[in-house]
Amino acid sequence: MQISQSDPTATSQSSTEVATPVYGDELVVGTRYDLGSRTITEDEIIEFARQWDPQPFHTDRDVAAAGPFGRIIASGIHSIAIYTRMSVEVTRTWAVVAGKGLSDVRFLRPVFADTELRGVLTISDIVAQRPGRVEVIMTGELLAGDKPVVTTAFENVVSTRPASGPAVS
């Protein structure tokens, strides 16, 4: 994961490492995270679709070949799942209380087998909620090359730093 804005709270720890939580009041609006990349195979597309979105243009090569895209395409839900997995590498280090919403999902281009997909997450706003919590509003992009295939907005509720106790004399 690469961060494109100087952010002292950003981390590049792998999913097997335990991080000290990053609190909502430590996050910075405008921070952009490069989530890395992943190549999706036709077998993965078909396997996912058979279980979760069994439409023939996702599961049947012959039907897909005769369709408007000329070959198997990934389910949009599969694309969102891939993006979510990428973004968790960032948000798992935060003191997340809960996901609050997913909105403005747009499937802009089909995702074909053997496409390298790259994820980008940007913090677009941080809104104070009740004491001890903020809402972190983010935009997400899943790209094939430099072209977005999926865009979305989502929100997480994140704890702020715990208040320090009174000084002891």
C-alpha positions in Angstrom: 0.0 0.0 0.0 1.3 3.4 -0.9 0.0 6.7 0.5 0.2 9.7 -1.8 -0.1 12.4 0.9 2.2 12.8 3.9 0.2 11.2 6.7 2.0 10.1 9.9 -0.8 7.7 10.7 -0.6 5.8 7.5 0.7 2.2 7.7 1.7 -0.5 5.3 1.4 -3.4 7.6 0.3 -6.7 6.2 -2.9 -8.4 7.3 -1.0 -10.7 9.6 0.4 -7.9 11.7 -1.5 -6.3 14.6 -1.4 -2.5 14.5 -1.9 0.1 17.2 -5.3 1.5 16.1 -5.4 4.7 14.2 -8.1 6.9 15.6 -10.5 9.0 13.7 -9.0 12.3 14.9 -5.7 11.2 13.5 -7.0 10.7 10.0 -6.5 13.5 7.4 -9.0 14.6 4.8 -7.5 14.2 1.3 -5.3 11.3 2.1 -5.2 8.9 -0.8 -4.2 5.3 -0.4 -3.0 3.1 -3.2 -4.4 -0.3 -2.3 -2.2 -2.4 -4.5 -3.4 -4.6 -7.4 -4.8 -8.0 -8.1 -5.4 -10.0 -11.3 -8.7 -11.8 -11.6 -8.9 -15.1 -13.5 -11.7 -16.5 -15.5 -12.0 -19.4 -13.1 -12.4 -17.0 -10.2 -15.1 -15.1 -12.1 -17.0 -18.2 -12.8 -16.7 -19.7 -9.3 -17.8 -16.4 -7.6 -20.7 -16.0 -10.1 -21.9 -19.6 -9.7 -22.3 -19.0 -6.0 -23.4 -15.4 -5.8 -24.6 -14.1 -9.1 -25.4 -17.0 -11.4 -26.2 -15.2 -14.6 -25.1 -17.0 -17.7 -22.9 -14.1 -19.0 -20.8 -14.6 -15.8 -20.8 -18.4 -15.8 -21.2 -19.8 -19.3 -18.5 -19.1 -21.9 -20.7 -19.9 -24.9 -23.5 -17.6 -23.7 -21.0 -14.8 -22.9 -19.3 -15.2 -26.3 -22.6 -14.5 -28.0 -23.4 -11.5 -25.7 -22.5 -7.9 -26.0 -19.0 -8.2 -24.4 -18.0 -11.3 -26.4 -16.6 -13.1 -23.3 -17.2 -13.8 -19.6 -17.4 -10.7 -17.4 -17.1 -10.4 -13.7 -20.1 -9.7 -11.6 -20.3 -6.2 -10.3 -20.7 -7.6 -6.8 -17.5 -9.6 -7.3 -15.7 -6.3 -8.3 -17.1 -4.7 -5.1 -15.9 -7.7 -3.0 -12.4 -7.4 -4.5 -12.3 -3.6 -3.8 -13.6 -4.2 -0.2 -10.8 -6.8 0.4 -8.2 -4.3 -0.8 -9.6 -1.4 1.3 -9.6 -3.5 4.5 -5.8 -3.4 4.4 -6.2 0.3 5.3 -9.3 0.4 7.4 -8.4 -2.6 9.5 -5.7 -0.5 11.2 -8.3 2.2 12.2 -10.4 2.1 15.3 -13.5 1.3 13.3 -16.8 0.9 15.3 -18.9 -0.1 12.2 -19.4 0.5 8.6 -22.2 3.0 8.1 -23.0 2.9 4.5 -22.1 2.2 0.9 -23.5 4.6 -1.8 -23.1 5.8 -5.3 -21.8 2.5 -6.6 -21.2 2.8 -10.3 -20.1 0.0 -12.6 -18.4 1.9 -15.4 -16.8 -0.8 -17.5 -16.9 -4.6 -17.6 -14.2 -6.5 -15.8 -12.7 -9.3 -18.0 -10.5 -12.3 -17.0 -6.8 -11.6 -16.6 -7.4 -8.0 -15.9 -5.1 -6.4 -13.3 -7.3 -4.4 -11.0 -5.9 -1.6 -8.8 -7.7 0.0 -5.8 -7.6 3.6 -4.6 -9.2 4.9 -1.4 -9.4 8.6 -0.6 -10.7 10.2 2.6 -13.1 12.9 1.4 -14.5 14.1 4.7 -14.4 13.5 8.5 -17.6 14.6 10.4 -17.8 14.7 14.2 -20.6 12.6 15.6 -21.3 12.1 19.2 -18.3 12.5 21.6 -15.7 9.9 20.9 -16.7 9.1 17.3 -16.3 10.5 13.9 -17.8 9.5 10.5 -15.1 9.0 7.9 -16.4 9.5 4.4 -14.4 7.9 1.7 -14.4 7.5 -2.1 -13.2 4.3 -3.7 -12.1 3.4 -7.2 -11.3 0.1 -8.7 -9.2 0.6 -11.9 -8.1 -1.4 -14.9 -5.0 0.4 -16.0 -5.8 4.1 -15.5 -9.5 3.6 -16.2 -12.0 3.2 -13.4 -14.3 0.1 -13.6 -16.1 0.7 -10.3 -16.5 3.8 -8.2 -18.2 4.1 -4.8 -18.6 6.2 -1.7 -18.7 4.7 1.8 -18.7 5.7 5.4 -17.2 4.2 8.5 -17.8 5.2 12.1 -14.4 5.5 13.8 -13.5 6.1 17.5 -11.4 9.1 18.4 -8.5 8.9 20.9 -9.7 8.0 24.4 -9.6 10.9 26.7 -6.6 10.9 29.1 -7.5 10.4 32.7 -6.8 13.0 35.4 -3.2 13.6 36.3 -2.1 11.7 39.4 0.0 13.5 42.0 
